[in-house]
Amino acid sequence: MAAVATLLLLMPLVGFLFVLANGTGLKERAIGIVGTGVVALSFVFAVVAFFLLLRHSDRELTVHLFNWINVGTLHVPAALLVDPLSITMCLFVTGISALIHLYSIGYMKGEKDFRKFFLYLNLFVFSMLLLVLANNLLVTFVGWEGVGVCSYWLVSYYFDRDSAASAGKKAFLYNRVGDIGLLIAMFLLFHATHTLNYLGVFHAAGTLSPTVATLTVLALLLAATGKSAQIPLFNWLPDAMEGPTPVSALIHAATMVTAGVFLLVRMSPVLAMSPDGRATIAVIGGVTAFVAATIATSQKDIKKVLAFSTVSQIGYMVLAVGVGAYSAAIFLMIAHAFFKALLFLGSGSVIHSLNGEQDMRKMGGLAKYLPLTFPTFLIGWLTISGIPPFAGFFAKGDVLTNVFEHNKPLWALGIITAILTAYYMSRLFVLTFRGTERFREDTHGHDPHESPWVMTAPLVVLAVLSVLGGLINLPWAHGRSLAGFLSPVLGFVPKVAAASTAAQWGLAAVDVAAAVFGLLAAFSIWQHITESSRFESSFLEHVWRWDDFYDATIGRPLTEAAVFSDVVIEPKVIDGAVTGVAVATRNSAEGLRKLQSGFARQYALAMVLGFAVIIAYLVARVH
């Protein structure tokens, strides 16, 4: 097991180093094969580790690599924790990433920085695997920062475009704000438990005071809002669409944005100590899911609709974590990896067919031109909309059922969000594949074309997974389901009375009704529409003016403060103080210099006058 886990982690790093060491000597084909092959091998090792773990008695193994930090009471090894949660993450991270690597061979063909792109992708996957396999918070933080810097490089891949460069910087800065939360959580936990190892922290979690537990949970939530793009740090993710489409799929489906949810689930024994902290997590998740869904209804860029969809779906996962439904959160995470990778790669195929066009107003009627992209995208659309029997129906239903048992108002908000989800995805589907052909002027008379097999093959695989993905956690599977597999590593949360079988069927019916209502509403509005502006809110299109608010309250005041510092503080206060000391020293020196004339007669006169003053003083004292 130790060797398998180590190879599982190191394969993407080996690919990165191999391509890096061979310089520019490798051709595109070789780079693509190596980059994709090493991630595929990681998936193979993840499958092997999964079956080995099933045979392991306690399903938990620590793989010690080497001693890293040993200072005072701080002992941090470089070690891996192989358990059901980490292996579950590894399976879908490596599997989806391998498909995205394969897709990238076709999508990025001919790019001048093809080699650099695959270097970044391999390093990204390695960082994510390090994050999920680490046995302590500090090694997790290394992977956490690794995916952060790789996202910066990949989002700003077209750095010669100002929009891409700005989007990369925005992603980097927003994530640094979230990182403060993870650092604070580590400081609090080490002070309280004297360890950063997960198993040690979990063993001592029961000794945490309510205040420390709540502060730690809120700090972890801050970290998750940055990495998983939740309110108030969700603004960076839609702008991250400036990177190539495979990057969008990798960040949204398999790696970076799932890291925050993973961290919260990994720390579930600590979350169990703070009911107030969990309630805050649930509210943030529910509100984010709703807000992002409303924004998606008015976006015109096909990738931005999917970006806000990701924010909304991650909100569902965070909501599930907040009510203690950890296995439901992971179930939705896996299903989301399937259908969101399918949707992003499908949108990339659409963009590829239209020579880079992303505006849905310039699409339409593409179904007959894309014989493989269209049916696979249709499956992705139905899956995310929550139509049975696709994976999204079971995964989202699991979340909403658990939320209903704990918090009825948040369940109602989740249902409204489900209606909006079906609506905006149906709008995207209709504007892209149905209706009149609006792309003629931009394609210069050329018909759209289907993508090569390296791009369509991953779509077929992901479509199959989106159809069958619900099987991993069917409610009647009991111990053999995903929930049963994960249960040994999840923290205890007091359960309320579970819904009866009739109630569960009723909730499922409500889920289906919500999806169908949203779908029919979108088709009735957008099927034959000629003027879309009256159905699209400028307020929603501009993200609830969230960026404007941050610009007005943070950006501009800080800019004005910087200008004031440059014009006043720096030259007049700081430089003035330094110059004032110099001038005062010079003036005092000028005054003292006059006393040092160099003439002996002046020195003799001063001595005589001094003696005279002393004698006069002494005589005055005698009398």
Summary of the structure (lengths in Angstrom):
residues: 623
radius of gyration: 30.9
end to end distance: 105.1
largest distance: 124.3
contacts: 2278
relative contact order: 0.08
helix: 77%
strand: 4%
